[in-house]
Amino acid sequence: MSRQRVVLFLFLSLSLAVTFYCNRDSADKPSGGPSPAQKERPLPDTITAAFYNVENLFDFNRDGTEYDEYKPGWFGWTEEVQKKKLANTAQVIAALGADIVGLCEVENKNALKELQGELDRIGAVYPYAVVGDAPKSATVTALLSKFPVREKAEYPVEGFRSILEARVARGGDEVAVFVNHWPSKRHPESKRLEAAQILRRRLESLPAGLDYIVMGDFNASHDEFASFHTAGFNDTENRTGINHVLKTVAAGAGPQSPERFICKGELADCADCHYNLWLELPEEKRMSYVYRGASETIDNMLLPPSMFDSSGYSYLDGSFEVFTWDGELLRQGVPYRWQMVFKGKEKYHTGKGYSDHLPIKASFARASVLLGDTPPLSGNCEAADPQAVTGDFEVTVDGWMSGDSRFVVARDTRYAVTGTYSLRVGGMHETQNRTAAKARLQPDGAKKYLTMAMRGSGNVSVRIRRPDGNWAYFNAPDFAQSKSARYKGWKSGSWAKLKFPLPPTVSGNDDVEVELRAGKGEPAQVWIDRVRLE
């Protein structure tokens, strides 16, 4: 046989063998689906989800919906500065290391695409990205994921940002993520209630037992039900979106008991309730945003009963945290926001800083992996979280605010005359006498006195006036009335009951402005409670 015939024979034999084996593989495939080799891998046993308000991540295009300070060429918003903002944001997300990242204050799809590209460049790859379209809004909600996003939808909130739903799924596993950015507190609670109701209707339509995470900037703290009435936004008869519509609180044990948080142990008996992960942290660590010196928890992550059951994914106990990047995202204990400085009467970008919010993150593991390793859920909500939030200082129109960035104003559980909280004011100004905290009170009828309980120490003075009137001063240590402030040392280890006569009023029902002043060069640490107009 010639060499050519031998080669031809071998070639034909090999072709027949290949055809045989290929046909056998095809015949052995399960009908109606891919071969086992072609099937997708499931999601990992543990996944991490995070949320980050990136504070105005804009591209360098002129689309017509930008805020003035983010229009190309305006207020120092140059291409170089825009790239710096992009790089800083990407560095935070890369350090965060989450598998799924919900975002808000992203301008649009193009800005998100640029962020994806920057993340790719530094080795933090997020192949999947979606936005919640809102054509008339300057910014949108968005999501980055290391895993496929099979479906996405947006639920419009009229006049505001849409709520984004993204179905993250692979290999038969699925987790739905809802990214929110509710109306700000330039608007009353009714606007946030509308957003909550839109979200609630969608959640009620989900398949029973579906694993999902609700996250976002709600512009409402986790305990909004206890504090929102102090900010002058209560046009909803004491109902809040985050607490009442999404059911993160329940009625107290008795007729006179205050409302309290829903705890993990109750979820099995409340299918439409949610657990707020801020309850995983002690009070002093609950902060993702600071407004006028007061710590707030407006960035939230809420979980349904399905994230605590024996199937799918469940919350990994103790994993919730506020991410500070080892302090890089803080300056003097406050989020290191994207910096703008005044030049004359206008503010300009400096190219420094990150965001006025801190990211939050949590991990979730397969229930099968967690079995035997998870501490039992408490069935006694009062015992698991006794902080039925009440404060007897919260009787103001605008809430208590810091008068200077060097002073912190916050609720505190260390002392309380009534309820579970008092107001703590602390800080120092090295060179000037300053207002440490201030509030505006609205009388219900004619009143003669302002009374309050106070303890702590510092060179302090209290001053009171009617709007546009003259200040009346009450100086430590005896808090007798004076025409001017004097700052002398005061210290009380117990509650001092103070009573101040109110300035005269024309209408008999004018508001009352009250300020706690602190003398320069000495630290002040004061607690206030039981504020009354009598």
N, C-alpha and C positions, 0 to 999 in steps of 0.2 A: 504494500500500500504506500502510495506516495506521501511525502511529508505534508503536502497541501490537504490530502484527504484525511490524514490523521488529525490535523488541526481543526478541519471542518467538523469531523465526528465529535471531537471533544467539546467544541463550541455548542453543537446541537444538544449534546447530552446535558451540559451545564444549564442551558436554557430551559430544557424540560424539567430539570430538578428545581430550578428557581420558580418556574410556573406552578409546579405541584405544591411547593411549600407556601407560596403566596396564596393559592386557592384554598389551602387548608386553613391558614390564618383567617381568611375572610369567612369561611364557613363556620369557624369556631366562635366568631364574635357574638356576644349577646344581641339579640334582636332589638332594634329600636334605640341603640345607644352606642357610644364610643367603646373601644376596647379598653381594658383595665389600664394599659399603658398610657392611653390618651386621656384618662379621667383627671380632673383637677385635684390637686391636693386640697385638703380641708384647711380652714384657717388654723393658726397656731393654737396650742392649748391655752396660752395666755396672750391677751392683747391689751394695749394701753390706749386710752382715749384722752384727749386734752381739748381745752378751749382757750382761745387767746383773742382778745380784742387788740388788734395791732395798731390802733390809733392812726387812722387815715393813711392807708397805703394806696397812693395814687400813682398812675403811670405819668408819662410826660407828653400825653396827647391832649389836645383841646377838644373835649366832647360836649361842653356846654352845661354840664351838671356839676362841675367842680366847685368846691368852696374857693373863694377868692385867693386864699393863701396857697392854693395848690394849682393855680392856673400857670402854665408854663411861662417862666420869666418873671412872675410876680413874687414879691416879698422874698426874694432869694431862692425861690423854688427853681433851681437850675437843673440841668440834666445830671451834673455831677452830684448835687445834693440828693436828687431823686434816687440815684444809684446807691448812695450811702444809706438812705432809708431802707431800700430794698435789701441791701447786704445786712444791715443790723437786724432786720426782721427775720431774715433767713437764718442768721446765726442763732437767734433765740430758739427757733423751731428745731433746728438741728440739735442744739443742746438739750431741748425738751425730750427728744427721742421717742415721741409717741407714734403709734402705728396709724392712728386716725386723729386728725386735728381739725376741729371746728374753728372758724375764723369769723370775725366781723370787722366792719370798717375797711373792707377791701373795695376799691373803687368799682371794678368790673372784671369781666373774664380776662381781659388783656393784662391787667395788673396781677391777677392770680397766675396767669401763664408766665409772666416775668418772674414772679416769686418761685414758681416751679423750676424755671431755668437756673435761677441763682442757687436754689437748693441742690440741683443736679451738679452744678459746678463745684460745690463744696462737699459733695459726696453723700448728701442726705436726700436720697431719691424717693419722690412721691409720684408714682406714675399716673395716679388718678386724681382728678380735680374737677369739682363742680361748683356752680354758684346758684344762689337763689335769686333769679332775675327780678329786678324791681326798676323798671325803665325810668321813672321820675325821681329816683332816689340818688343821692350823691355817692352812696356806698351800698354794698350788698353783703349778705351772709354767704359763706363759702365753706368748702371742706376739702382737705387734702387727705389722701389715703394711700397706704402702701399695698392695699388689697383692692380688688376690682369693685367698682361701684356699679351695680347691676341696673339700678333705677334711681331716678331723682325726680323730685317734684317740688314746686314752691307754692306756698299758700299766701296770697297777697293780704297784707294788712293795709287798708286804705290810707294813703298818705304817708306810709312809713315803709320800713324794710320788710320784705317777704320772709316767711319762715321756710327754711330749707329742710327737706327730707331727703336723706341719702340712704339707699339700701346697700350696705357693704356685705358682699357675699362671695363665697368660693367653696367649691367641693361639698355643697350641701349645707354649709353653715351660713347663717345670715344674722346680721345685727342692723337694726334701723337706727339712724342718728338724726335727731332734729336739732337744727342750729337756729337760734333765736337772737334777734336784736330788737327788743321792744322799745316803744316810744320813751323818750327821755322825760325827766321830771320838769321840763319846761311845760309839760302837759299833765293834766290831772289823772288820777288813778283810773278813771273810766276808759282812757285810751289803752292803758296796759291791760285792763280787763277785757277789752275787745280782742286784743292779740291772744290772750290766754284762752278765750272762748273758741277762737279759730283753731288753736292748737288742740284744745280739749275735744272738739268735734272730730278731728282727724284721729286722735288717739283712740277714741271710742269705736272707730270703724276698723281698727287693726285686728288681725286674727288673734284669737285668744292665745295667750302664752308667748307671743312674739317677744324676743329680746329687743329692747330698745333703750336708748339713752337720750334724755332731754338735756341740752346744754345751751349756754349762751349768756349774753349780757341782757339781763331782764330789766335793767334800770330799777330794780327792786331787790332789797336785801332778803336774805333767807328768813328773817323775822319781820318782814314788812307789816304783818298784821298787828304787831305791837308798837310800831314806831311811825307808820306812814301818816297817822293822823296829826303828828307834830309838824308836818311839813306843809300843811295847807292844801293838800291834794285830795282830801277825802270827800269825793263827790259820789261815792258808791255805797253809802250807808255801812261803812266799816268792812266792806268786802274787798279783798285784794286778789289780783290775778294769780300771783305765784303761790299764795297760801290757800285761798278758798276755792278758786276754780280748778287748780291743779291738785288740790287736796293734799297739802303737806302739813296741815294742822287738823286737829280734832277738838271737839268741845271738851271742857274740863269734866272732872269726875262728878261734881255737884252743880246745882243750879247757879251758885255764885262763883264757881271756879273759873279762872281765866282759861282761854284757849291754850292749847299746848301742841307741841310738834308730834307728828306721826313718827313712830319709831319702827325699827326693822322688824321687831317681833310682832307687830300688828298687821304687817302687809299681807300675810296669808289669809286674813279675814277681811281684807278691804281691797278688792280687785282693782279699783280705780284710784287708789291712793298712790302717793309718791313719797319717797324718802329723800331728803336733801342731804347731800354728802358733807355740807358744812358742819353737820352735827357730829362728824367724825373727829373734829378738831376742838381743842379747848377754846374757850371764849377769846383768850388773848392772842390766839393765832388766826382768828377769823378776819382776814383782810385780803382783798385783791385790788382795792381802789380806795383812795383817800379824797374826801371832799371837804374842803375848808377845815382840815385838821382832824376830821372824824373818819375812823376806819369804817369801810362799808364792804358788803359781800354781794354786790350786784351781779357778779359773774357766778353762775350757779350750775350745778350738775344734779339732775333729779333722776331717780331710778324707780321703776315700777316693781311690783311683786315678782315678775318673771326674772329679774336680775338677782333674786335671792332664793330661787327654788332649786329643784334637783335635776333640772334638764337645761341643755344649752349652756349659756355663759352665766356666771354669777359674779357679783362684786367680790374682789379680793380684799378681805378685811384688812383695814389699816393702810390701804394703798393711796387714799386720797391725800393730795398735798397741794399747797400753793408753791409754785416753782419760782425761785428767786435767782437761780443760776449762781448759787453760792454767794449771793449778795450783789452780784453784778447788776441786777435789775432794780436795785434800790439805791437811793441817796438819802441819808438821814432818816432811814426807816420808811420812806415814801417811794412809790414806783418812780423810776427814773424815766420820765416821759420824754417824748421827742421835743427837743429844745427849740424855742423861739425867743428872741430877745428884742427889746425895743431899740429902735434907732429913730430918735425923735419921737413922733407920735404913732409910729407904725412898727409892727413886729415882723422880724425876719428869721428865716430858718438858719440854724447854725450847723446842721449836719451831725448833731450829737444826740444821744439818748435813744430810747426804745419806744415805750408806750406808757400811757398813764394807767394802764391795767397790768396786773400780773397774770400769767397763765395759771390755770388749774388743771390737774390731771388725776386719773385713777386707772387702776388695772382691773381686768376681768379675766376669770379663768373658767375652764370647763367645769361644770358642777361635778363631773366624775373625777376630775383631778382634785377638787377641793374636799371631797368626802373624807371625813376623818381628820382633816387638818383645820377646819373652820370652827371657831368657837361658837357655841349655840347662840342663836338670836334670842335676845331678851323678850319675854312675853309681857313684861311689865314696863310700859312706856314711861311712867312717872319715875321708875327707878333707873331706867336706862338713860333717860334725859330729863332730869327734874326741872330744867330751865323753862318752866312755863313763863314766858317772857312778859313781865310787867315792870313798869318803871313809873314812879310817882313824881318824876321831874318833867315828864313829857306832856306838858299842858301849854305848849307854845304854838304860835302860828307857823313859823318857818323852821322850827327845830332849833336846838342849841348848835351854835356854830363857833368855830375857832375864829378869834379876831386877828390872829397872826400865825404864820406858818411854823413858828417856833413852839407853838403850844398845841397840844393834842387834846381833843375833846372826844370822849368815848364812854359808852356804857361800861359798867364795872360790877362784878358780882361780889367783890370783897366786902362792901358795906351796902346796906339798904335799910332805910327806915321802914318802908312798906314795899311790897312786891319783891322782886328778885334782883333788881338792878338799881344802882344809883348812877349819877353822872360824875365821871372823873375828869378833872382838868389839870393838866400838868405841863410844865415847861419853864423856860427862862429866856429873857432877852438881856443880853449883856449890857447894853448901853442906853436903853430907852424904857420908860414906863409904857406898858402896852395893854390893850384889851385882850385878855386870855380867852374869854368865852362870852357869847352874847345871845340874847333871845328876845323875841317880841311876843307879848302876851295880850290876849284879847278878852276884856272883861265881859262877863255875862250880866249886864246890869251895872248899877253904880257900886263901886268898890272903894274902900278906904285904905287898905293895907296890902302890901306884898309880904307874904311870909315864906320862909324856906328853912330847911335844916342844912347845916354845913359843918364839915369837919376837915381836918388836915392842917397844913401849915403854909406860911409864905407871907410876904409883905403885900397884903391885899387890900383892895377897896371895892365896894359895890356902888354903882351909880345907877340912877333911875330917872327917866323922864317920859313925858308924853311926846308924841311926834312933833318935831320942830320946836319943842320947848327947851327950857334950861335944865341942865343936869342937877340932880340933888345927890350929894356924895355921902356915903356911910363908911367911915374908915375904921380899920382894925386899930387897936384890939377890941374896943367896946362897941364899934359900929354906930356911934352917935352921928347925927346928921351934921353935914358941913357944906359950905359953898364951894369947896375945892378938895382935891384929892391929897391925902397924905399917906405915905406908904410905910407903915410900921409893922414890926414882926407880930405874927399871930400864930398860935398853935393850939389845937384842940384834939385830944384823942378820943373824944366822944361827940355825939351830935349836939351842936349848938343851935338852939331855936331862935331864929332872927325874925324881927318884925319891923318893916319899913313903911312909914306913911307915904302914900302916893301923892305925887304933885297934883294940883288942881286940874280939873278938866272943864272944857267948855260945854261939850255935849253930854257929859256924864258917862259916856261909854267909849272914850278914846282908848286906843291901844296903849300898852305900857312897854317901854323898852328898858331892858335890864342888862347890865354888863358887869362881869367880874374883871377887875383890873389887877395887874401884877406889877410890883415895883421892879426896877431894873437891877440886874446884878445878883439877884437871889432866886434860887429855884422855888417854884410854887407847886404844891401838890394838894389839890382841894377836891373834896367830894360834895356834891349837892343833891338834895332829895326833897321830896314833899314840898314842891313849889305851889303856892296858892295865891289867888287874889281874893281877898275877903272884905 
